[in-house]
Amino acid sequence: MEDIKKAAEILINAHHAIAFTGAGISTESGIPDFRGPQGGLWKQYSPELASIDYFLQHPKEFWLFYRMRMSTLFAAKPNRAHHAVAELEKLGIIKAVITQNVDGLHQAAGSRNVIELHGTMRRAVCLACGRTYPMDVVIKKIDSGQIPPLCDECGGILKPDTVLFGEPVKDFDRARELALMSDAVLVIGSSLSVYPAAYVPIFVKEMGGKVIIINMEPTELDYIADVIIQCKAGDAMTLLLKEIKDRLGIQ
Ligand SMILES: [Zn+2]
């Protein structure tokens, strides 16, 4: 409880705070942690399946596997933690969310300024011309037998617009700029072990800002944290949002 109070104080006093989120914020929505220690979905099969090399060599097999996975992921709804993050943005406490997740649940909860470092599974992109397609359009192509799905414009192969192993992260320059202008970062549900994403809290710390970490397990960057809350994302964010609203006198 002391930690929640300390975190609330840091966020209220910050001039420019951001959130940084990982798989742990979406586990309560039923989305498995793909790279996490337990139940990593890719591990259950083979991480090679999620690499760009595998995709380029076996686009048909990749899409068949991906299509199977998507049914669960598309049914997922944002949870308490996503909603709390969105509300903190509406209150002006948080200016942006930088996420490692590809599930689109921050936007579904109402967050507006979201940077998706690992892309999004809500979209596919043509490898030849770069045109993007909403995933429901792509699913229709697959379900009508077009595997791999192809671009209407140029006939190129479509790829989920997520960052596969072996591909560079997206929008990292924007994320770095935001981190460097921030004096506080609220990390939620990330083990902070995947780079370059994990540089985000490091940049904030290096610029003299505060680092709050909410995660079930210890993280690799606990040593730079000002506050560590080892707890479920939903529980911690519910308490934190209430504490902030109480202090601001908001119902
Ligand atoms: Zn195309």
Residues whose N, C-alpha, C, O or C-beta is under 5 A from the ligand:
A	BS01	ZN	C126 A128 C129 G130 R131 C151 E153 C154 G155 G156
